[in-house]
Amino acid sequence: MAKKPTVCFSDETYARGMEYLSTHSLTSWAETQAYYRHVVGYTPETASPEEEIMAQCSKHDSPSIDDGCLYYLWKEADADKDAYIQSTLATIVSFAQGLGDLYPVDKDGRRHMLEVSPDTCVMCRASTICSLLAADFLFALDYPQDQPHVPRSVFRTLLSSPADILVEKVQFILSYFHTMGRMRDEGLLDGYVVVHRATLKKGKDKNPVPLVVLDEGAGIEKDGASGGVVMADFANEWIGGGARSRGCVQEEILFLLYPELYATMLVSPTAMGDREAIHVSGMTRTGIHSGYGWDTKYVGPYKEQTPLKTWGGRPVRDTHLTAFDALMLFSLSQKKGQLRPTPMQREIDKATIAFQTPSLKKCILSPPEPKGYTLPPDQPLLEYPTTVITGNWGCGAFGGNRGVKLLVQVVAAAKAGLTKVVYCPFSATELMEGQALLDHCHQGKITASQLQDAIESARRSNKLYGTVECEVLFPAVLAELAK
């Protein structure tokens, strides 16, 4: 039997970084630069100038901190900003220093976090996640080379360049650490974050289509911030996508607003399969943004007010996200074929997993907590919401047809037993023509299987391709349901 992949990090790098920080403070750019050079093994007294800096950075799989985002932010800082950076770095160091007490060193000099398994839930304290991300920010987490499934770092690339979008991203991350430090000082950092890597449970074909509201004014991150709904993350198969680098579209923006999501790249580091999705609950929002793509800007800190609820005796914030990846349809033949049964079933299955309530038959506390506490088996997470806020999943860069993806998600929502879907068409105003079809399905108690069959019948009867316009697709499906 193949050994389950594990997530662990080397104590050597962590100890080197923490030992240095026990006698040094990061109160200036020069001191910060000296720390990063030390932790990656760069020794300026034996190095020639510029070429050696880059060679050392390449050798240690580390970006050059010398002209990266922190240098830029510090160079541009006024007195208030300088004090903010100093205090935030001190907070980062204090969180990172606490990580060693959470995960003991084994005989091989490693600190084991968890095994990676499908259909398994991982519960971590928010403070533990902050410690992990703080150590990563300080380049103190070094994953053994026999763990190719684990990213070498989630923050190194962000600190590697003064590119405008990376500077904005680092400001979101600093805001996260600053907020976590304040919450810790006020005794408010007592929640847990839950990550559940879900596999497909059989959907219920006879479930009725839920209420679907096409809302041109809605936004996933905006309307999901108050809690009580599940936000759709239009994910890459490797969760996070370009969150570690310059990517800044829907998924990456969610990671900036809820930076604890970066930890999912560590606790669920393998690509999602066709019948997998990742649910995350309990995240704390810490940032406000404007813009989209490379125009994304950090506006300021966000004051989280979403309440904590109790599950299994543990407080979990009532914020929820589901990450699911769509098919990549790059060629014209792939785009034209997306209405055919095989790709349609793949997408319906994927969205169904994403919309189903997580089952917690297998749950891990990381790090393990004292014996005597057991999580209740196979119970729903909190009062898990039955409303999802979603939008044009798998469209844009992935090449999906907006009308087709809308119908796919409606079928999946019915199979998963949702009661309501808030759908954000964004700029795709042609989707509004589908409201009559959706109202007919909900009011007429059309089932998931009936809607799916009608879509296939419309494709065959009208010889529709996956590139069909909404003004043709929606009436064709409605006509099939009326037969």
C-alpha positions as a printed NumPy array, in Angstrom:
array([[  0.   ,   0.   ,   0.   ],
       [  1.329,   3.432,  -0.972],
       [  2.317,   5.591,   1.933],
       [  0.046,   8.586,   2.46 ],
       [  1.788,  11.878,   1.693],
       [  2.547,  13.931,   4.76 ],
       [  3.152,  17.617,   5.307],
       [  6.211,  18.371,   7.416],
       [  8.983,  20.918,   7.503],
       [ 12.674,  20.808,   8.352],
       [ 13.686,  21.888,  11.827],
       [ 17.118,  22.992,  10.586],
       [ 15.874,  26.038,   8.675],
       [ 13.259,  26.897,  11.285],
       [ 15.803,  26.679,  14.114],
       [ 18.323,  28.789,  12.174],
       [ 15.775,  31.534,  11.649],
       [ 14.405,  31.516,  15.19 ],
       [ 17.849,  31.428,  16.783],
       [ 18.839,  34.527,  14.834],
       [ 15.623,  36.316,  15.778],
       [ 16.17 ,  35.558,  19.455],
       [ 19.037,  38.054,  19.434],
       [ 18.063,  40.415,  16.604],
       [ 15.084,  42.692,  15.958],
       [ 13.654,  43.655,  12.565],
       [ 13.408,  47.38 ,  13.247],
       [ 14.934,  48.678,  10.008],
       [ 15.335,  47.615,   6.405],
       [ 19.027,  46.811,   6.966],
       [ 18.204,  44.484,   9.88 ],
       [ 15.408,  42.828,   7.92 ],
       [ 17.657,  42.338,   4.897],
       [ 20.36 ,  40.832,   7.148],
       [ 17.86 ,  38.348,   8.593],
       [ 16.646,  37.121,   5.214],
       [ 20.199,  36.787,   3.946],
       [ 21.06 ,  34.759,   7.037],
       [ 18.105,  32.389,   6.819],
       [ 18.773,  31.512,   3.145],
       [ 22.477,  30.993,   3.838],
       [ 23.875,  34.049,   2.065],
       [ 27.206,  35.21 ,   3.521],
       [ 28.19 ,  38.673,   2.227],
       [ 31.734,  38.525,   3.577],
       [ 32.605,  35.752,   1.128],
       [ 30.466,  36.94 ,  -1.754],
       [ 31.151,  39.15 ,  -4.7  ],
       [ 28.487,  41.785,  -5.309],
       [ 25.389,  41.446,  -7.462],
       [ 25.973,  38.113,  -9.244],
       [ 26.575,  36.307,  -5.958],
       [ 23.366,  37.621,  -4.427],
       [ 21.355,  36.244,  -7.339],
       [ 23.322,  32.985,  -7.382],
       [ 22.697,  32.402,  -3.691],
       [ 19.024,  33.179,  -4.092],
       [ 18.747,  30.726,  -6.974],
       [ 20.704,  28.061,  -5.105],
       [ 18.423,  28.241,  -2.093],
       [ 15.205,  28.425,  -4.121],
       [ 14.636,  31.83 ,  -2.605],
       [ 13.84 ,  35.151,  -4.25 ],
       [ 16.116,  38.116,  -3.862],
       [ 14.818,  40.044,  -0.889],
       [ 17.291,  42.826,  -1.681],
       [ 15.017,  44.691,  -4.081],
       [ 11.662,  43.09 ,  -3.278],
       [  8.395,  44.352,  -1.86 ],
       [  9.557,  44.872,   1.719],
       [ 12.473,  46.99 ,   0.524],
       [ 10.107,  49.051,  -1.61 ],
       [  7.549,  49.502,   1.185],
       [ 10.206,  50.484,   3.693],
       [ 11.9  ,  52.862,   1.268],
       [  8.615,  54.635,   0.57 ],
       [  7.449,  54.697,   4.215],
       [  6.854,  57.857,   6.208],
       [  7.197,  57.828,   9.994],
       [  3.763,  56.313,  10.616],
       [  4.212,  53.645,   7.942],
       [  7.689,  52.871,   9.273],
       [  6.263,  52.28 ,  12.75 ],
       [  3.491,  50.109,  11.256],
       [  5.984,  47.909,   9.395],
       [  8.176,  47.566,  12.496],
       [  5.286,  46.58 ,  14.758],
       [  3.843,  44.186,  12.18 ],
       [  7.187,  42.451,  11.659],
       [  7.503,  42.119,  15.435],
       [  4.075,  40.468,  15.461],
       [  5.115,  38.11 ,  12.655],
       [  8.239,  37.126,  14.574],
       [  6.286,  36.464,  17.772],
       [  3.803,  34.2  ,  15.963],
       [  6.596,  32.324,  14.172],
       [  8.492,  31.75 ,  17.408],
       [  5.441,  29.982,  18.849],
       [  5.335,  27.401,  16.062],
       [  8.093,  25.262,  17.583],
       [  5.943,  24.492,  20.624],
       [  3.107,  23.197,  18.425],
       [  4.918,  20.613,  16.296],
       [  7.718,  18.638,  18.006],
       [ 10.872,  17.511,  16.201],
       [ 11.094,  13.826,  15.225],
       [ 14.239,  11.691,  14.973],
       [ 14.757,  12.768,  11.355],
       [ 14.808,  16.448,  12.259],
       [ 11.339,  17.104,  10.875],
       [  8.241,  18.655,  12.348],
       [  5.174,  16.744,  11.106],
       [  1.906,  18.592,  10.625],
       [ -0.517,  16.06 ,   9.139],
       [ -1.211,  13.372,   6.542],
       [ -2.914,  14.39 ,   3.317],
       [ -6.035,  12.299,   2.74 ],
       [ -9.166,  12.667,   0.615],
       [-12.484,  13.241,   2.34 ],
       [-10.71 ,  14.354,   5.504],
       [-11.361,  17.444,   7.572],
       [ -8.525,  19.348,   9.27 ],
       [ -9.245,  21.725,  12.162],
       [ -6.581,  24.263,  13.118],
       [ -6.664,  27.117,  15.572],
       [ -6.54 ,  30.493,  13.863],
       [ -3.434,  31.192,  15.964],
       [ -1.755,  28.024,  14.642],
       [ -2.429,  29.038,  11.052],
       [ -1.017,  32.483,  11.79 ],
       [  2.134,  30.88 ,  13.227],
       [  2.563,  28.707,  10.127],
       [  2.1  ,  31.626,   7.77 ],
       [  4.379,  33.831,   9.873],
       [  7.186,  31.269,   9.722],
       [  6.636,  30.97 ,   5.974],
       [  6.779,  34.763,   5.596],
       [ 10.156,  34.65 ,   7.338],
       [ 11.413,  31.877,   4.995],
       [ 11.753,  29.633,   8.057],
       [  9.7  ,  26.761,   6.624],
       [ 11.728,  24.472,   4.394],
       [  9.924,  21.397,   3.101],
       [ 12.003,  18.256,   2.404],
       [ 12.617,  17.44 ,  -1.248],
       [ 10.759,  14.128,  -0.875],
       [  7.558,  16.189,  -0.543],
       [  7.127,  17.362,  -4.15 ],
       [  3.412,  17.841,  -3.507],
       [  4.062,  20.63 ,  -0.983],
       [  4.828,  24.152,  -2.289],
       [  8.272,  25.298,  -1.196],
       [  6.689,  28.443,   0.171],
       [  3.505,  30.436,  -0.158],
       [  5.055,  33.873,   0.341],
       [  8.57 ,  33.756,  -1.126],
       [  7.55 ,  34.746,  -4.623],
       [  5.435,  37.614,  -3.291],
       [  8.531,  39.086,  -1.66 ],
       [ 10.751,  38.634,  -4.713],
       [ 10.007,  41.709,  -6.771],
       [  8.845,  45.318,  -6.442],
       [  6.183,  44.722,  -9.125],
       [  3.151,  46.867,  -8.383],
       [  0.713,  43.979,  -7.95 ],
       [  3.079,  42.162,  -5.568],
       [  3.502,  45.313,  -3.476],
       [ -0.293,  45.489,  -3.183],
       [ -0.493,  41.81 ,  -2.219],
       [  2.138,  42.141,   0.494],
       [  0.142,  44.999,   2.025],
       [ -2.843,  42.64 ,   2.363],
       [ -0.593,  40.084,   4.076],
       [  0.877,  42.654,   6.469],
       [ -2.654,  43.783,   7.304],
       [ -3.565,  40.183,   8.121],
       [ -0.696,  39.766,  10.569],
       [ -1.359,  43.166,  12.116],
       [ -5.024,  42.24 ,  12.649],
       [ -4.19 ,  38.827,  14.094],
       [ -1.769,  40.423,  16.529],
       [ -4.416,  42.879,  17.682],
       [ -6.987,  40.106,  18.087],
       [ -4.5  ,  38.049,  20.095],
       [ -3.746,  40.989,  22.376],
       [ -7.48 ,  41.545,  22.918],
       [ -8.118,  37.859,  23.662],
       [-10.211,  37.406,  20.513],
       [ -8.021,  34.943,  18.616],
       [ -9.742,  31.8  ,  19.822],
       [-11.496,  30.531,  16.698],
       [-10.747,  27.515,  14.51 ],
       [-10.449,  27.214,  10.75 ],
       [-11.782,  24.029,   9.14 ],
       [-10.48 ,  22.668,   5.816],
       [-12.367,  19.742,   4.32 ],
       [-11.181,  18.025,   1.146],
       [-14.446,  16.526,  -0.061],
       [-15.193,  13.709,  -2.481],
       [-18.455,  13.209,  -4.342],
       [-21.427,  11.905,  -2.411],
       [-24.286,  10.647,  -4.53 ],
       [-26.497,  13.6  ,  -5.4  ],
       [-30.271,  13.4  ,  -5.248],
       [-31.65 ,  13.586,  -8.775],
       [-35.226,  14.111,  -7.593],
       [-34.421,  17.216,  -5.543],
       [-36.258,  20.294,  -6.877],
       [-34.431,  23.228,  -8.405],
       [-33.876,  25.83 ,  -5.653],
       [-34.665,  29.51 ,  -5.817],
       [-32.063,  31.105,  -8.114],
       [-31.673,  34.891,  -8.07 ],
       [-29.705,  36.569, -10.851],
       [-28.485,  39.713,  -9.1  ],
       [-26.493,  42.197, -11.179],
       [-25.6  ,  44.164,  -8.05 ],
       [-24.277,  41.215,  -6.057],
       [-20.639,  40.308,  -5.478],
       [-19.24 ,  37.106,  -4.02 ],
       [-16.704,  38.697,  -1.676],
       [-19.042,  41.609,  -0.881],
       [-22.193,  39.64 ,  -0.078],
       [-20.358,  36.689,   1.429],
       [-18.568,  38.831,   4.016],
       [-21.492,  38.923,   6.443],
       [-21.488,  35.131,   6.803],
       [-24.263,  32.588,   6.649],
       [-23.667,  31.796,   2.969],
       [-21.111,  29.74 ,   1.066],
       [-18.855,  31.768,  -1.24 ],
       [-17.82 ,  30.089,  -4.481],
       [-14.082,  30.097,  -5.195],
       [-13.5  ,  29.626,  -8.939],
       [-10.372,  27.675,  -8.196],
       [ -7.391,  26.308,  -9.987],
       [ -7.001,  22.528,  -9.622],
       [ -4.095,  23.449,  -7.331],
       [ -5.96 ,  25.539,  -4.805],
       [ -4.77 ,  29.114,  -4.695],
       [ -3.743,  29.247,  -8.347],
       [ -1.663,  32.381,  -8.79 ],
       [ -2.109,  33.556,  -5.186],
       [  1.614,  32.935,  -4.571],
       [  2.645,  35.049,  -7.55 ],
       [  1.177,  37.754,  -9.775],
       [ -2.253,  36.211, -10.406],
       [ -5.038,  38.436,  -9.133],
       [ -8.455,  37.365, -10.376],
       [-11.395,  35.936,  -8.438],
       [ -9.652,  33.184,  -6.442],
       [ -6.522,  35.191,  -5.74 ],
       [ -8.54 ,  38.198,  -4.511],
       [-10.407,  35.946,  -2.06 ],
       [ -7.016,  34.771,  -0.743],
       [ -5.983,  38.391,  -0.175],
       [ -9.178,  39.26 ,   1.67 ],
       [ -9.006,  36.042,   3.756],
       [ -5.25 ,  35.307,   3.993],
       [ -5.823,  32.217,   6.167],
       [ -6.767,  30.605,   2.851],
       [ -3.04 ,  30.526,   2.052],
       [ -2.778,  27.744,   4.627],
       [ -4.953,  25.519,   2.42 ],
       [ -2.   ,  25.324,   0.054],
       [ -0.071,  23.637,   2.874],
       [ -2.719,  21.378,   4.42 ],
       [ -4.195,  20.334,   1.05 ],
       [ -1.212,  20.613,  -1.272],
       [ -2.122,  18.181,  -4.073],
       [ -4.211,  18.941,  -7.146],
       [ -7.951,  18.335,  -6.885],
       [ -9.303,  15.399,  -8.843],
       [-12.409,  15.49 , -11.022],
       [-14.506,  14.369,  -8.061],
       [-12.993,  16.554,  -5.364],
       [-13.63 ,  20.028,  -3.99 ],
       [-12.267,  21.871,  -0.96 ],
       [-14.501,  23.457,   1.7  ],
       [-13.1  ,  26.029,   4.124],
       [-14.964,  27.464,   7.122],
       [-14.036,  29.895,   9.88 ],
       [-11.841,  32.316,   7.925],
       [-11.376,  35.878,   9.17 ],
       [-11.489,  38.679,   6.647],
       [ -8.77 ,  41.278,   7.205],
       [ -8.581,  43.434,   4.073],
       [-10.569,  45.718,   1.772],
       [ -9.76 ,  45.928,  -1.922],
       [-10.668,  47.845,  -5.037],
       [-10.22 ,  46.901,  -8.68 ],
       [ -9.622,  43.567, -10.375],
       [ -6.706,  41.793, -12.001],
       [ -3.518,  43.822, -12.043],
       [ -5.557,  46.894, -11.094],
       [ -6.313,  45.376,  -7.66 ],
       [ -5.408,  47.745,  -4.824],
       [ -5.164,  47.384,  -1.065],
       [ -7.572,  49.947,   0.404],
       [ -7.256,  49.243,   4.126],
       [ -8.03 ,  46.854,   6.982],
       [-11.43 ,  45.197,   7.332],
       [-13.165,  44.979,  10.688],
       [-14.498,  41.426,  10.912],
       [-17.905,  41.194,  12.561],
       [-19.075,  37.753,  11.456],
       [-20.055,  35.827,  14.615],
       [-18.395,  32.702,  15.97 ],
       [-20.548,  29.593,  16.255],
       [-19.803,  26.383,  18.099],
       [-19.122,  23.04 ,  16.515],
       [-17.881,  20.089,  18.525],
       [-17.1  ,  22.384,  21.429],
       [-14.875,  24.543,  19.222],
       [-15.639,  28.116,  18.058],
       [-15.736,  28.486,  14.265],
       [-16.533,  31.731,  12.485],
       [-19.661,  31.599,  10.307],
       [-17.733,  32.223,   7.077],
       [-17.611,  29.57 ,   4.383],
       [-15.953,  29.053,   1.028],
       [-16.015,  26.222,  -1.476],
       [-13.176,  25.832,  -3.996],
       [-13.853,  23.923,  -7.204],
       [-12.041,  23.902, -10.525],
       [-13.682,  23.918, -13.937],
       [-12.549,  22.259, -17.139],
       [-10.026,  24.276, -19.12 ],
       [-11.499,  24.794, -22.589],
       [ -8.778,  26.349, -24.687],
       [ -9.419,  25.011, -28.187],
       [-12.475,  25.76 , -30.302],
       [-13.386,  22.066, -30.383],
       [-13.319,  21.916, -26.568],
       [-15.533,  24.987, -26.32 ],
       [-17.999,  23.659, -28.889],
       [-18.108,  20.277, -27.143],
       [-18.798,  21.492, -23.594],
       [-22.539,  20.759, -23.886],
       [-21.93 ,  17.09 , -24.653],
       [-22.798,  14.539, -21.945],
       [-19.267,  13.699, -20.727],
       [-17.99 ,  17.246, -20.036],
       [-21.415,  18.266, -18.744],
       [-21.451,  15.392, -16.257],
       [-17.938,  16.193, -15.115],
       [-18.891,  19.802, -14.395],
       [-22.192,  18.874, -12.717],
       [-20.393,  16.377, -10.484],
       [-17.689,  18.89 ,  -9.603],
       [-20.185,  21.621,  -8.702],
       [-22.327,  19.123,  -6.76 ],
       [-19.369,  18.231,  -4.532],
       [-18.705,  21.92 ,  -3.995],
       [-22.304,  22.626,  -2.99 ],
       [-22.86 ,  19.606,  -0.734],
       [-22.721,  19.955,   3.041],
       [-19.33 ,  18.644,   4.262],
       [-19.384,  15.291,   6.016],
       [-16.908,  14.964,   8.855],
       [-16.443,  11.213,   9.207],
       [-12.68 ,  11.737,   9.408],
       [-11.459,  14.814,  11.256],
       [ -7.929,  15.722,  12.33 ],
       [ -6.916,  18.327,  14.875],
       [ -3.586,  19.862,  13.851],
       [ -1.632,  19.926,  16.028],
       [ -3.206,  17.11 ,  18.081],
       [ -4.875,  18.27 ,  21.263],
       [ -4.774,  16.565,  24.668],
       [ -6.285,  13.097,  24.895],
       [ -9.804,  12.915,  26.165],
       [-11.261,  15.263,  23.565],
       [-12.92 ,  13.643,  20.559],
       [-14.734,  15.307,  17.722],
       [-18.311,  14.11 ,  17.23 ],
       [-18.384,  11.716,  14.249],
       [-20.162,  12.421,  10.969],
       [-21.889,  15.626,  11.989],
       [-22.54 ,  18.609,   9.737],
       [-20.221,  21.549,  10.165],
       [-22.07 ,  24.103,  12.278],
       [-25.473,  24.871,  10.807],
       [-23.938,  24.678,   7.375],
       [-25.543,  27.211,   5.012],
       [-27.867,  26.046,   2.254],
       [-27.339,  29.253,   0.246],
       [-24.442,  29.606,  -2.175],
       [-23.304,  32.828,  -3.801],
       [-21.627,  32.093,  -7.11 ],
       [-21.185,  33.411, -10.637],
       [-19.486,  32.752, -13.955],
       [-17.458,  29.741, -12.838],
       [-15.037,  28.403, -15.43 ],
       [-15.62 ,  31.266, -17.843],
       [-13.125,  33.967, -18.74 ],
       [ -9.635,  32.454, -19.004],
       [-10.998,  28.902, -18.715],
       [-13.148,  29.367, -21.821],
       [-16.527,  28.234, -20.494],
       [-19.873,  29.402, -21.859],
       [-21.612,  31.583, -19.264],
       [-25.097,  30.277, -20.043],
       [-23.983,  26.655, -19.942],
       [-22.122,  27.138, -16.658],
       [-25.173,  28.82 , -15.12 ],
       [-27.344,  25.79 , -15.936],
       [-24.635,  23.373, -14.76 ],
       [-24.529,  25.056, -11.357],
       [-28.331,  25.113, -11.056],
       [-28.506,  21.342, -11.684],
       [-25.699,  20.809,  -9.15 ],
       [-27.375,  23.059,  -6.577],
       [-30.538,  20.946,  -6.817],
       [-28.602,  17.68 ,  -6.488],
       [-26.778,  19.067,  -3.436],
       [-30.011,  20.093,  -1.712],
       [-29.458,  23.853,  -1.673],
       [-32.418,  26.106,  -0.954],
       [-31.092,  29.247,  -2.657],
       [-28.474,  30.325,  -5.176],
       [-27.458,  33.966,  -5.509],
       [-25.885,  34.265,  -8.939],
       [-23.632,  37.188,  -9.841],
       [-23.645,  37.694, -13.617],
       [-21.075,  40.503, -13.302],
       [-20.937,  42.127, -16.759],
       [-22.696,  39.236, -18.531],
       [-26.086,  40.942, -18.817],
       [-27.24 ,  38.329, -21.342],
       [-27.615,  35.903, -18.43 ],
       [-30.557,  37.931, -17.134],
       [-32.6  ,  36.385, -19.955],
       [-32.397,  33.108, -18.033],
       [-34.448,  34.315, -15.052],
       [-37.734,  33.197, -16.669],
       [-36.346,  29.68 , -17.142],
       [-35.051,  29.555, -13.576],
       [-38.329,  30.814, -12.121],
       [-40.239,  28.218, -14.15 ],
       [-37.974,  25.456, -12.776],
       [-38.327,  26.595,  -9.162],
       [-42.051,  27.319,  -9.216],
       [-42.844,  24.188, -11.198],
       [-40.715,  22.038,  -8.862],
       [-38.618,  20.798, -11.769],
       [-36.123,  18.251, -10.458],
       [-32.386,  18.133, -11.025],
       [-32.678,  15.171, -13.401],
       [-35.511,  16.778, -15.349],
       [-33.508,  19.944, -15.927],
       [-30.399,  17.991, -16.88 ],
       [-32.414,  15.855, -19.324],
       [-33.996,  18.973, -20.828],
       [-30.571,  20.506, -21.452],
       [-29.428,  17.355, -23.271],
       [-32.684,  17.134, -25.247],
       [-32.32 ,  20.779, -26.294],
       [-28.771,  20.098, -27.454],
       [-29.826,  17.137, -29.599],
       [-33.077,  18.6  , -30.933],
       [-31.569,  21.951, -31.886],
       [-28.071,  20.704, -32.713],
       [-26.611,  23.134, -30.215],
       [-22.902,  23.558, -29.637],
       [-21.235,  24.699, -26.434],
       [-20.719,  28.131, -27.989],
       [-24.484,  28.717, -28.176],
       [-25.773,  32.164, -27.218],
       [-27.931,  32.569, -24.103],
       [-30.815,  33.945, -26.177],
       [-30.954,  30.582, -27.981],
       [-30.023,  28.206, -25.136],
       [-32.494,  29.315, -22.464],
       [-35.657,  29.251, -24.671],
       [-34.598,  25.882, -26.102],
       [-34.331,  24.329, -22.637],
       [-37.609,  25.954, -21.54 ],
       [-39.345,  24.51 , -24.614],
       [-38.109,  21.018, -23.723],
       [-39.438,  21.338, -20.172],
       [-42.825,  22.415, -21.531],
       [-43.233,  19.262, -23.633]])
